[in-house]
Amino acid sequence: MKINKIVLPILLVFALCSCNKEDPLLKDYKLYGDVIAGFLPEIGETKLLFKHSLEESVGDDGEDYFYNYCPSIKVEDDDMHVYYCTNEYWANVTDYIGYRTGKVIKNKLHFKDEELVLGPTPDTWDLRHVCDPSVVKGEFKYEGETYNYLMAYLGCVPSDCTLNETGIAVSKNPDGPWIKCNSNRVSNGKPINPLVPYSDFDCNEKSWGTGQASLVSVDKKGRVILFTTVGCKTGSFMDVREYDLSDISEYKLLRTSKVFTNGIEGTSKRVNNGDYCYDPISKRFYMAKGRSPFGEDKMAPNFVADIVDLYYVDASKYENPFDIFFDNETVNSWVLVGSIDKNQTGYPRNHNTGLVTDEYAHMFKGDRIGVATTSSQYGSEAAMTYLKTYRIFVTTFKI
């Protein structure tokens, strides 16, 4: 076919204009962090997921008096959903749950501006802080409505980081609105929230309580495994419970146990502040957690970890792989996959981790796994000197 010599330049100009046209999504989604070509960095790479604001300069002292930590990251279809702990007001230490949604645009992961999707409620069990979220998809009925997403989160009344408790909220969409399950159970009239109160354990007024939840869907409907860290008079450990939350107003606690290891941290067989996901192909469970003991260099903050470790445990011998968490004689063979420290992130403190999973807290990629860590600088005893440096990084491991 012959092309008119006059028409050809016009076509070339049109093609050039079309190629240079800005993607309309870039009006809402911005490059808040390092360049990540997809939802995960390349294997072995560590990348900053996002800054709190476009203007800040993340580094030794460039943060803007807002903190981002303790992420729950889900990839569903073409979107990444990130829930995390943050503050609403400049330099004010009151915890809220922040949310950002991300898309890959022109081979780079971009995020929308932050939304605050859950906060403290006056005169309730979570009136002081709301933080440490974990989110899964499923089918959850609450007060006659069916919701698609469940969030477990930490709430408390005191301001001194004691008597924390774990509650739940539901939503029909990843970005909310989120509804706290603060009504009473139908059968006995007792409050649903907090779902895991500190009163379930041997706690006193000086105890840390329960929190730092990790949810994993069992059936992609209403059954879930809920891991929580417990810190009470007898020490800290990881509590694990299986719930049927198909009807939250009349939920069923099916079984309970504790997560023990074979001493992966030397002599300690206890685990705390772990995040979990399930690989249905290999029938493995993955766990990311901070390595103890903490703060041996005596620098503040000395209550968070320097190193995050990634492990897996093989549950293939069980007909129901989730049984492994309720068989304490066998759940002792965690295998180290890799670790994250200041050599990867550039920060001396690396803690409050979260795995990058699909919407059910199952494996997102078959050959690799993303581990998100909160990384931070040293500070003084004044909390905001180190809190303002809390930012979320992601490292990818080959499995």
Beta strands, then each sheet from edge to edge (+ up, - down):
strand 1: 46-48
strand 2: 69-76
strand 3: 79-87
strand 4: 95-105
strand 5: 108-111
strand 6: 115-118
strand 7: 129-142
strand 8: 145-156
strand 9: 165-171
strand 10: 179-180
strand 11: 209-217
strand 12: 223-232
strand 13: 235-244
strand 14: 252-265
strand 15: 268-270
strand 16: 274-279
strand 17: 284-290
strand 18: 308-314
strand 19: 335-340
strand 20: 349-358
strand 21: 368-376
strand 22: 391-398
sheet 1: 1+ 22- 21+ 20- 2- 3+ 4- 5+
sheet 2: 1+ 22- 21+ 20- 2- 3+ 4- 6+
sheet 3: 7+ 8- 9+ 10-
sheet 4: 11+ 12- 13+ 14- 15+
sheet 5: 16+ 17- 18+ 19-
end
